[in-house]
Amino acid sequence: MGKVSKGEKCTFCNEPAVKSISVAEASKYFNIQAEARGRVYLCKKHYKEYKKMSKEERELKRLRW
């Protein structure tokens, strides 16, 4: 059982989180300090934004498989 299922809040807006991503990945798309470590928790709204911003990179990554 992970932190999201235990009720972790979104890093940006304090709504319930639905996904978590690494800080390194999040710093590419959101304004986060690169020195931070660990995970970033995203609510439904912010996860949707992340998916839109990273769509091209994720598609290229899948093609390399």
ZISULHU-V368529 format. One record per residue. N is the residue number from 1. RES is the residue in one small letter. BURIAL is # if it has 16 or more other C-alpha atoms within 10 Angstrom, else .. Layout:
# ZISULHU-V368529
N RES BURIAL
N RES BURIAL
This chain:
# ZISULHU-V368529
1 m .
2 g .
3 k .
4 v #
5 s .
6 k .
7 g .
8 e #
9 k #
10 c #
11 t #
12 f .
13 c .
14 n .
15 e #
16 p #
17 a #
18 v #
19 k #
20 s #
21 i .
22 s .
23 v #
24 a #
25 e .
26 a #
27 s .
28 k .
29 y .
30 f .
31 n .
32 i .
33 q .
34 a .
35 e .
36 a .
37 r .
38 g .
39 r .
40 v #
41 y #
42 l #
43 c #
44 k .
45 k .
46 h #
47 y #
48 k .
49 e .
50 y #
51 k .
52 k .
53 m .
54 s .
55 k .
56 e .
57 e .
58 r .
59 e .
60 l .
61 k .
62 r .
63 l .
64 r .
65 w .
